[in-house]
Amino acid sequence: MLNHRIIAMVGTKPVRVECSTCGSHHNYRPRAPGDKGEPAVRTRASGSGISTPRPARISGAAKAEQAKVSREQTWEKAIAGRGVSDFRRYSVVQTFQEGDLIHHAKFGDGVVTRVLDPRKVEVLFRDEPRTLAQGMID
């Protein structure tokens, strides 16, 4: 254990310290390295005394996959039961409203989810949402 100086406190508890040997700053640790101390008892808010397991952590890749599946489901619901004739060919000079179905030459079929302003709309395509221009007059 090296000597440390308290440099920040919250109420009566130290939160940051400075090492007297090397001058580095770190969060206050109330126990020596390797000292486990008393184990904390975890209980439910109801006070039943029964601990509950934490839900499993979801990795970034799994979250991205869940978001992709959710977008695809939303897209499929929006275009379900609609015919090819319900889709308007996208052009920057046209204006669109929420719920309109469009066909973009590069991105494919999409549904307008939001009108961001008179010149922009957000369109949900099968792979991802995109912001597109609208109402652009020559």
Contact map, one row per residue, 1 for C-alpha under 8 A:
111000000000000000000000000000010000000000000000000000000000000000000000000000000000000000000000000000000000000000000000000000000000000000
111100000000000000111000000000000000000000000000000000000000000000000000000000000000000000000000000000000000000000000000000000000000000000
111110000000000000111000000000000000000000000000000000000000000000000000000000000000000000000000000000000000000000000000000000000000000000
011111000000000011110000000000000000000000000000000000000000000000000000000000000000000000000000000000000000000000000000000000000000000000
001111100000000011110000000000000000000000000000000000000000000000000000000000000000000000000000000000000000000000000000000000000000000000
000111111000011111000000000000000000000000000000000000000000000000000000000000000000000000000000000000000000000000000000000000000000000000
000011111000011111000000000000000000000000000000000000000000000000000000000000000000000000000000000000000000000000000000000000000000000000
000001111100011110000000000000000000000000000000000000000000000000000000000000000000000000000000000000000000000000000000000000000000000000
000001111111111100000000000000000000000000000000000000000000000000000000000000000000000000000000000000000000000000000000000000000000000000
000000011111111000000000000000000000000000000000000000000000000000000000000000000000000000000000000000000000000000000000000000000000000000
000000001111100000000000000000000000000000000000000000000000000000000000000000000000000000000000000000000000000000000000000000000000000000
000000001111110000000000000000000000000000000000000000000000000000000000000000000000000000000000000000000000000000000000000000000000000000
000000001111111000000000000000000000000000000000000000000000000000000000000000000000000000000000000000000000000000000000000000000000000000
000001111101111110000000000100000000000000000000000000000000000000000000000000000000000000000000000000000000000000000000000000000000000000
000001111100111110000000001100000000000000000000000000000000000000000000000000000000000000000000000000000000000000000000000000000000000000
000001111000011111000000111100000000000000000000000000000000000000000000000000000000000000000000000000000000000000000000000000000000000000
000111110000011111100000111100000000000000000000000000000000000000000000000000000000000000000000000000000000000000000000000000000000000000
000111100000000111110011110000000000000000000000000000000000000000000000000000000000000000000000000000000000000000000000000000000000000000
011110000000000011111111100000000000000000000000000000000000000000000000000000000000000000000000000000000000000000000000000000000000000000
011110000000000001111110000000000000000000000000000000000000000000000000000000000000000000000000000000000000000000000000000000000000000000
011000000000000000111110000000000000000000000000000000000000000000000000000000000000000000000000000000000000000000000000000000000000000000
000000000000000000111111000000000000000000000000000000000000000000000000000000000000000000000000000000000000000000000000000000000000000000
000000000000000001111111100000000000000000000000000000000000000000000000000000000000000000000000000000000000000000000000000000000000000000
000000000000000001100111110000000000000000000000000000000000000000000000000000000000000000000000000000000000000000000000000000000000000000
000000000000000111100011111000000000000000000000000000000000000000000000000000000000000000000000000000000000000000000000000000000000000000
000000000000000111000001111100000000000000000000000000000000000000000000000000000000000000000000000000000000000000000000000000000000000000
000000000000001110000000111110000000000000000000000000000000000000000000000000000000000000000000000000000000000000000000000000000000000000
000000000000011110000000011111000000000000000000000000000000000000000000000000000000000000000000000000000000000000000000000000000000000000
000000000000000000000000001111110000000000000000000000000000000000000000000000000000000000000000000000000000000000000000000000000000000000
000000000000000000000000000111110000000000000000000000000000000000000000000000000000000000000000000000000000000000000000000000000000000000
000000000000000000000000000011111011100000000000000000000000000000000000000000000000000000000000000000000000000000000000000000000000000000
100000000000000000000000000011111110000000000000000000000000000000000000000000000000000000000000000000000000000000000000000000000000000000
000000000000000000000000000000111110000000000000000000000000000000000000000000000000000000000000000000000000000000000000000000000000000000
000000000000000000000000000000011111000000000000000000000000000000000000000000000000000000000000000000000000000000000000000000000000000000
000000000000000000000000000000111111100000000000000000000000000000000000000000000000000000000000000000000000000000000000000000000000000000
000000000000000000000000000000100111111000000000000000000000000000000000000000000000000000000000000000000000000000000000000000000000000000
000000000000000000000000000000100011111000000000000000000000000000000000000000000000000000000000000000000000000000000000000000000000000000
000000000000000000000000000000000001111100000000000000000000000000000000000000000000000000000000000000000000000000000000000000000000000000
000000000000000000000000000000000001111110000000000000000000000000000000000000000000000000000000000000000000000000000000000000000000000000
000000000000000000000000000000000000011111000000000000000000000000000000000000000000000000000000000000000000000000000000000000000000000000
000000000000000000000000000000000000001111100000000000000000000000000000000000000000000000000000000000000000000000000000000000000000000000
000000000000000000000000000000000000000111110000111000000000000000000000000000000000000000000000000000000000000000000000000000000000000000
000000000000000000000000000000000000000011111011111100000000000000000000000000000000000000000000000000000000000000000000000000000000000000
000000000000000000000000000000000000000001111111111100000000000000000000000000000000000000000000000000000000000000000000000000000000000000
000000000000000000000000000000000000000000111111000000000000000000000000000000000000000000000000000000000000000000000000000000000000000000
000000000000000000000000000000000000000000011111000000000000000000000000000000000000000000000000000000000000000000000000000000000000000000
000000000000000000000000000000000000000000111111110000000000000000000000000000000000000000000000000000000000000000000000000000000000000000
000000000000000000000000000000000000000000111111110000000000000000000000000000000000000000000000000000000000000000000000000000000000000000
000000000000000000000000000000000000000001110011111000000000000000000000000000000000000000000000000000000000000000000000000000000000000000
000000000000000000000000000000000000000001110011111100000000000000000000000000000000000000000000000000000000000000000000000000000000000000
000000000000000000000000000000000000000001110000111110000000000000000000000000000000000000000000000000000000000000000000000000000000000000
000000000000000000000000000000000000000000110000011111000000000000000000000000000000000000000000000000000000000000000000000000000000000000
000000000000000000000000000000000000000000000000001111100000000000000000000000000000000000000000000000000000000000000000000000000000000000
000000000000000000000000000000000000000000000000000111110000000000000000000000000000000000000000000000000000000000000000000000000000000000
000000000000000000000000000000000000000000000000000011111000000000000000000000000000000000000000000000000000000000000000000000000000000000
000000000000000000000000000000000000000000000000000001111100000000000000000000000000000000000000000000000000000000000000000000000000000000
000000000000000000000000000000000000000000000000000000111110000000000000000000000000000000000000000000000000000000000000000000000000000000
000000000000000000000000000000000000000000000000000000011111011000000000000000000000000000000000000000000000000000000000000000000000000000
000000000000000000000000000000000000000000000000000000001111111000000000000000000000000000000000000000000000000000000000000000000000000000
000000000000000000000000000000000000000000000000000000000111111100000000000000000000000000000000000000000000000000000000000000000000000000
000000000000000000000000000000000000000000000000000000000011111110000000000000000000000000000000000000000000000000000000000000000000000000
000000000000000000000000000000000000000000000000000000000111111111000000000000000000000000000000000000000000000000000000000000000000000000
000000000000000000000000000000000000000000000000000000000111111111100000000000000000000000000000000000000000000000000000000000000000000000
000000000000000000000000000000000000000000000000000000000001111111110000000000000000000000000000000000000000000000000000000000000000000000
000000000000000000000000000000000000000000000000000000000000111111111000000000000000000000000000000000000000000000000000000000000000000000
000000000000000000000000000000000000000000000000000000000000011111111100000000000000000000000000000000000000000000000000000000000000000000
000000000000000000000000000000000000000000000000000000000000001111111110000000000000000000000000000000000000000000000000000000000000000000
000000000000000000000000000000000000000000000000000000000000000111111111000000000000000000000000000000000000000000000000000000110000000000
000000000000000000000000000000000000000000000000000000000000000011111111100000000000000000000000000000000000000000000000000000000000000000
000000000000000000000000000000000000000000000000000000000000000001111111110000000000000000000000000000000000000000000000000000000000000000
000000000000000000000000000000000000000000000000000000000000000000111111111000000000000000000000000000000000000000000000000101110000000000
000000000000000000000000000000000000000000000000000000000000000000011111111100000000000000000000000000000000000000000000000001100000000000
000000000000000000000000000000000000000000000000000000000000000000001111111110000000000000000000000000000000000000000000000000000000000000
000000000000000000000000000000000000000000000000000000000000000000000111111111000000000000000000000000000000000000000000000000000000000000
000000000000000000000000000000000000000000000000000000000000000000000011111111100000000000000000000000000000011000000000000111000000000000
000000000000000000000000000000000000000000000000000000000000000000000001111111110000000000000000000000000000000000000000000001000000000000
000000000000000000000000000000000000000000000000000000000000000000000000111111110000000000000000000000000000000000000000000000000000000000
000000000000000000000000000000000000000000000000000000000000000000000000011111110000000000000000001000000000001000000000000000000000000000
000000000000000000000000000000000000000000000000000000000000000000000000001111111100000000000000000010000000001000000000000000000000000000
000000000000000000000000000000000000000000000000000000000000000000000000000111111100000000000000000000000000000000000000000000000000000000
000000000000000000000000000000000000000000000000000000000000000000000000000000111110000000000000000000000000000000000000000000000000000000
000000000000000000000000000000000000000000000000000000000000000000000000000000111111010000000000000000000000000000000000000000000000000000
000000000000000000000000000000000000000000000000000000000000000000000000000000001111111000000000000000000000000000000000000000000000000000
000000000000000000000000000000000000000000000000000000000000000000000000000000000111111000000000000000000000000000000000000000000000000000
000000000000000000000000000000000000000000000000000000000000000000000000000000000011111100000000000000000000000000000000000000000000000000
000000000000000000000000000000000000000000000000000000000000000000000000000000000111111100000000000010000000000000000000000000000000000000
000000000000000000000000000000000000000000000000000000000000000000000000000000000011111110000000000111100000100000000000000000000000000000
000000000000000000000000000000000000000000000000000000000000000000000000000000000000111111000000000011100000000000000000000000000000000000
000000000000000000000000000000000000000000000000000000000000000000000000000000000000001111100000000001111000000000000000000000000000000000
000000000000000000000000000000000000000000000000000000000000000000000000000000000000000111110100000001111000000000000000000000000000000000
000000000000000000000000000000000000000000000000000000000000000000000000000000000000000011111100000000000000000000000000000000000000010000
000000000000000000000000000000000000000000000000000000000000000000000000000000000000000001111110000000000000000000000000000000000001111100
000000000000000000000000000000000000000000000000000000000000000000000000000000000000000000111110000000000000000000000000000000000000011111
000000000000000000000000000000000000000000000000000000000000000000000000000000000000000001111111000000000000000000000000000000000000011100
000000000000000000000000000000000000000000000000000000000000000000000000000000000000000000011111100000000000000000000000000000000000011000
000000000000000000000000000000000000000000000000000000000000000000000000000000000000000000000111110100000000000100100000100000000000010000
000000000000000000000000000000000000000000000000000000000000000000000000000000000000000000000011111100000000000101100000000000000000000000
000000000000000000000000000000000000000000000000000000000000000000000000000000000000000000000001111100000000001111100000000000000000000000
000000000000000000000000000000000000000000000000000000000000000000000000000001000000000000000000111110000000001110000000000000000000000000
000000000000000000000000000000000000000000000000000000000000000000000000000000000000001000000001111111000000001100000000000000000000000000
000000000000000000000000000000000000000000000000000000000000000000000000000000100000011100000000001111100000111100000000000000000000000000
000000000000000000000000000000000000000000000000000000000000000000000000000000000000001111000000000111110000111100000000000000000000000000
000000000000000000000000000000000000000000000000000000000000000000000000000000000000001111000000000011111011110000000000000000000000000000
000000000000000000000000000000000000000000000000000000000000000000000000000000000000000011000000000001111111110000000000000000000000000000
000000000000000000000000000000000000000000000000000000000000000000000000000000000000000011000000000000111111000000000000000000000000000000
000000000000000000000000000000000000000000000000000000000000000000000000000000000000000000000000000000011111000000000000000000000000000000
000000000000000000000000000000000000000000000000000000000000000000000000000000000000000000000000000000111111110000000000000010000000000000
000000000000000000000000000000000000000000000000000000000000000000000000000000000000000000000000000000111111110000000000000010000000000000
000000000000000000000000000000000000000000000000000000000000000000000000000000000000001000000000000011110011111000000000000011000000000000
000000000000000000000000000000000000000000000000000000000000000000000000001000000000000000000000000011110011111100000000001111000000000000
000000000000000000000000000000000000000000000000000000000000000000000000001001100000000000000000011111000000111110000000001110000000000000
000000000000000000000000000000000000000000000000000000000000000000000000000000000000000000000001111111000000011111100000111100000000000000
000000000000000000000000000000000000000000000000000000000000000000000000000000000000000000000000011000000000001111100000111100000000000000
000000000000000000000000000000000000000000000000000000000000000000000000000000000000000000000000110000000000000111110000111000000000000000
000000000000000000000000000000000000000000000000000000000000000000000000000000000000000000000001110000000000000111111101110000000000000000
000000000000000000000000000000000000000000000000000000000000000000000000000000000000000000000000000000000000000001111111110000000000000000
000000000000000000000000000000000000000000000000000000000000000000000000000000000000000000000000000000000000000000111111100000000000000000
000000000000000000000000000000000000000000000000000000000000000000000000000000000000000000000000000000000000000000111111000000000000011000
000000000000000000000000000000000000000000000000000000000000000000000000000000000000000000000000000000000000000000011111100000000000111100
000000000000000000000000000000000000000000000000000000000000000000000000000000000000000000000000000000000000000000111111110000000011110000
000000000000000000000000000000000000000000000000000000000000000000000000000000000000000000000001000000000000000111111011111000000011110000
000000000000000000000000000000000000000000000000000000000000000000000000000000000000000000000000000000000000000111110001111100001111000000
000000000000000000000000000000000000000000000000000000000000000000000000000000000000000000000000000000000000011111000000111110001111000000
000000000000000000000000000000000000000000000000000000000000000000000010001000000000000000000000000000000000011110000000011111011100000000
000000000000000000000000000000000000000000000000000000000000000000000000001000000000000000000000000000000011111000000000001111111100000000
000000000000000000000000000000000000000000000000000000000000000000000011001100000000000000000000000000000000110000000000000111110000000000
000000000000000000000000000000000000000000000000000000000000000000010011000000000000000000000000000000000000000000000000000011111000000000
000000000000000000000000000000000000000000000000000000000000000000010010000000000000000000000000000000000000000000000000000111111100000000
000000000000000000000000000000000000000000000000000000000000000000000000000000000000000000000000000000000000000000000000011110111110000000
000000000000000000000000000000000000000000000000000000000000000000000000000000000000000000000000000000000000000000000000011110011111000000
000000000000000000000000000000000000000000000000000000000000000000000000000000000000000000000000000000000000000000000001111000001111100000
000000000000000000000000000000000000000000000000000000000000000000000000000000000000000000010000000000000000000000000001111000000111110000
000000000000000000000000000000000000000000000000000000000000000000000000000000000000000000010000000000000000000000000011100000000011111100
000000000000000000000000000000000000000000000000000000000000000000000000000000000000000000111111000000000000000000000111100000000001111100
000000000000000000000000000000000000000000000000000000000000000000000000000000000000000000011110000000000000000000000110000000000000111110
000000000000000000000000000000000000000000000000000000000000000000000000000000000000000000011100000000000000000000000010000000000000111111
000000000000000000000000000000000000000000000000000000000000000000000000000000000000000000001000000000000000000000000000000000000000001111
000000000000000000000000000000000000000000000000000000000000000000000000000000000000000000001000000000000000000000000000000000000000000111
